[in-house]
C-alpha cells in the first residue's frame, strides 16, 4: 500500500489514523496466528498469515491487508 494513501484512510470505529505495520510486528502477529491464538473482533479465528497490516494510532487494533487492499471492517480487526 502506498504511504500517500494512508493520509486519506482511518479507523472506521474511532477515526484514528493508521500506519503500516513494521516487519517485526507482522512476524509477531503471524507467529500468534500460526499458534492459533488470534481471533478477530467478531470472535472468529484468524487462520491466514498477514501479508501486510495497518495499525491504529493507539496501537490497539490491526486491520489486515489482502492483495494490498485494507480490510477496514471492524469485525475483521485484530487486537494488537
N, C-alpha and C positions, 0 to 999 in steps of 0.2 A: 504494500500500500504506500502510495506517495505521501510523504510527510506534509506536503502542502494541503492535502485533503483533510488532515487532522484539525485544521483550523475551523472547519465547517461542520464537523460532527461532534456529538456529545452523548453522554449517558442519557438514554431515554427516560430513566427514572428520576435522576437528580439534576440533570443538566450540567453536571461537572464535565470538565474537559477529559480527553482520553489521550494516552500516549502508547506508542508501540512497546510491546514487551521486549526486554533485553533477552539475549540468547540464554543467559543463566536462569532467568525467570521461566522461560519456556522449558528448559531442561528440567527444572524442579517440578513444574506442573505436569509435564509428560511422565516423569517418574511416578508421581502420585496417581496419574491416570493408569499407568501400567500396573500399579499395585491395587487397582480397583477401589481407590479411596476418594474419588471425586464424583460429586453429584452436582447437577445444575440447580438453578433456583426453583425449578418445578419438581425437584426431587428425583429426577431420572439420572441414572449413572452415565457418566461421560466415558465412552469406550474408545473413541478415536483420538489419537495423539493430535496435538495442536501444531499446525504448521506455522502459525503466527497468531498474535492476540493483541488486543487493546486493553490497557489497564486504566481504570478510572483514577482520577486525580488523587483521591484519598487512599489509593492502593488497596481497596477492599474488594473490588469486583473486577473480573476479567471477562471480556467479550471475545469469543473465538473469531478468527478469520478463516474462511473456507474458500479456496480458489481466489484469494486476495479480496474477498467480499466480507466486510464486517457483519457479523450476526448481531445486530443491535436489537435483540429481542430479550426483554427482561427475563423470561423463563429460561433462555439459553445461557444466561450469565453464570459464572462460576465464582465462588468465594475465593479470594486470593490468599 
